[in-house]
């Protein structure tokens, strides 16, 4: 388990690639469940109830996996789906765990504090880094440049946030 966590940490530092993961359905399911759990924890930490958090996490994962499969199939790289999906979900779970720190710095009252501002800045930095990590994974899956991968990640994230927001009333 520690080796797996280290792999995803190195993936998030752009030192590993998705093709270095085994194409394992079991690993995919384990990482999918971890990402689902972390997504739910992030939602609850952001002030959303556990049930809406679970539904939103499920919707985001389903949207991500469906878009990834369609895109990989369109460029005739469907065989890369399992490793790429596992990499995206594993990196997402690890970065989601890190997001719990800045979310925990939010004030419990209505007062803004320097700690809350620090939390917001850390969260923004984490979002930007998440886009870079996703771009890194996509560049290897689609054989494109990092900038192109980040642009695709940003476009997808904006689309996903808008769609999830519309489906669930913005949280």
Secondary structure, 3 states (H helix, E strand, C coil): CHHHHHHHHHHHCCCCCHHHCCCCHHHHHHHHHHHHHHHHHHHHHCCCCHHHHHHHHHHHHHHHHHHHHHHHHHCCCHHHHHHHHHHHHHHHHHHHHHHHHHHHCCCCCCCCCHHHHHHHHHHHHHHHHHHHHHHHHHHHHHCCCHHHHHHHHHHHHHHHHHHHHHHHCCC
